[in-house]
Amino acid sequence: MFITRDAFRSPMSAFFCAPGDTGWTAAELALQQTWFLAYFDQLETSEEDGLGCGRTMLFTDFRSVEQLINMGPENGIHLKSVHILTPGHVNGTESWRMDRLGAVWAGRNPNSAHLPMDVFETTSGKKYSASFVGLPADELQIESMKFDFTDQTVQTRFTTNTTQV
């Protein structure tokens, strides 16, 4: 969740925002949680030679990124990259960190088949979990790769392998 204040409303909103939208010079992150930054081209038509615009969006959870991915090229969306932003208590430092995602894996708590969760692997090999029970990524059981971001186009994969991260 973002917290905005009128004092941070951009005086340039009228020039860059559609009716009903507002531009801000600052927003506060209400929770010290993991965030996702997606960079993509959005074409006005689904044709490859159509006029496109580079867009960057910040999401509070990966499900929103999945919705963007699922819109796909047939809707003019060409994903360029996804980054994971982690607060210090998640990444083991005293500050925020941003890393490019390499893959997303479907995992689960090895002690419960009813607790599925995503594991996010950065291009440098660091793994983070979306565990609400506080389990680190290396304690989760991996069931399948959901997304491979190492290629220029996002690959979606579902395998039946079950491996430990």
C-alpha positions in Angstrom: 0.0 0.0 0.0 1.1 3.5 -0.8 0.3 6.6 1.3 0.1 9.8 -0.5 -0.2 13.4 0.7 -1.6 16.4 -1.1 1.7 18.2 -0.4 3.4 15.7 -2.8 0.9 16.1 -5.6 2.9 17.0 -8.8 2.2 20.3 -10.4 2.8 18.5 -13.7 -0.1 16.1 -13.3 -2.3 18.0 -15.8 0.4 17.6 -18.5 1.3 13.9 -18.0 -1.8 12.2 -16.5 -5.0 11.1 -18.1 -8.3 12.5 -16.7 -8.9 11.0 -13.2 -5.2 10.2 -12.7 -2.8 12.1 -10.4 0.9 12.4 -10.5 2.9 12.4 -7.3 6.5 13.5 -6.5 6.6 11.1 -3.5 4.6 8.3 -1.9 5.2 6.5 1.3 5.4 2.7 1.5 3.1 1.8 4.3 4.6 -1.6 4.9 8.2 -2.9 4.9 7.3 -5.7 2.6 8.6 -7.1 -0.7 7.6 -5.1 -3.8 7.9 -5.8 -7.6 9.0 -3.3 -10.3 7.9 -4.3 -13.8 9.2 -2.6 -16.9 7.4 -3.2 -20.1 6.5 -1.8 -23.5 2.8 -1.2 -24.1 1.8 -1.0 -27.8 -1.3 0.9 -28.9 -2.1 -2.1 -31.2 -1.1 -5.7 -31.0 0.9 -5.2 -34.2 4.7 -5.4 -33.7 5.2 -2.2 -35.7 2.6 -0.3 -33.6 3.4 2.8 -31.6 4.7 1.7 -28.2 5.4 3.4 -24.8 7.8 2.2 -22.2 6.0 1.9 -18.8 7.2 1.1 -15.3 4.9 0.0 -12.5 5.4 -0.9 -8.9 3.3 -3.7 -7.5 2.6 -4.8 -3.9 2.5 -8.5 -4.8 3.5 -10.8 -7.5 -0.1 -11.8 -8.5 -0.4 -8.3 -10.1 2.8 -9.0 -12.1 1.3 -12.3 -13.2 -1.8 -10.5 -14.4 0.4 -8.2 -16.5 2.4 -11.2 -17.9 -0.9 -13.0 -18.7 -2.1 -10.0 -20.7 0.8 -10.8 -23.1 1.8 -9.6 -26.5 -1.6 -10.3 -27.9 -2.8 -7.3 -25.8 0.3 -5.1 -26.7 2.2 -5.9 -23.5 5.9 -6.8 -23.9 7.6 -7.4 -20.6 11.2 -6.2 -20.5 12.2 -7.0 -16.9 10.9 -7.5 -13.4 12.8 -6.5 -10.3 12.2 -7.6 -6.7 12.6 -4.9 -4.0 13.3 -6.3 -0.6 13.6 -4.5 2.8 16.6 -5.2 5.0 14.8 -7.7 7.2 14.1 -9.8 4.1 17.5 -9.4 2.3 19.7 -9.7 5.4 21.0 -6.1 5.3 20.1 -2.9 7.0 18.7 -1.3 3.8 16.4 -1.8 0.8 17.8 -3.8 -2.1 16.6 -4.1 -5.7 17.5 -7.2 -7.8 16.5 -8.3 -11.2 14.4 -11.5 -11.2 15.7 -14.5 -13.1 12.9 -17.0 -12.3 9.8 -17.6 -10.2 9.2 -21.0 -8.8 6.1 -22.6 -7.3 6.9 -23.9 -3.9 5.3 -25.1 -0.7 6.0 -25.6 2.9 7.5 -29.1 3.2 5.4 -29.7 6.3 2.1 -28.7 4.7 0.7 -29.3 1.3 -1.8 -26.5 1.9 0.7 -23.7 2.0 1.8 -23.0 -1.6 4.1 -20.0 -2.0 6.3 -18.5 -4.6 10.1 -18.5 -4.5 11.8 -15.6 -6.3 15.3 -16.2 -7.8 17.4 -13.2 -8.8 19.7 -13.3 -11.8 22.6 -13.5 -9.2 21.1 -16.6 -7.7 19.7 -15.1 -4.5 16.4 -16.6 -3.5 13.5 -15.0 -1.6 10.3 -16.6 -0.5 6.8 -15.1 -0.3 6.3 -17.1 2.9 3.8 -15.7 5.3 5.0 -18.1 8.0 8.6 -16.8 7.8 10.2 -19.7 6.1 13.4 -18.8 4.2 13.5 -19.9 0.5 16.0 -22.7 1.1 13.5 -24.4 3.5 10.7 -24.6 0.9 10.1 -27.5 -1.4 10.1 -26.4 -5.1 7.4 -28.0 -7.3 7.8 -26.2 -10.6 9.1 -23.2 -12.5 6.4 -20.7 -13.1 8.3 -18.0 -15.0 11.8 -17.7 -16.6 12.9 -14.1 -17.0 16.4 -14.9 -18.3 15.2 -14.8 -21.9 14.1 -11.6 -23.7 10.6 -13.0 -23.7 9.0 -14.3 -20.5 8.8 -18.1 -20.6 6.1 -19.8 -18.6 7.0 -23.3 -17.5 5.3 -26.0 -15.5 7.2 -29.1 -14.7 6.4 -32.0 -12.4 9.9 -32.1 -10.8 9.9 -31.6 -7.0 13.3 -30.4 -5.8 14.7 -28.6 -2.8 16.0 -25.1 -3.4 
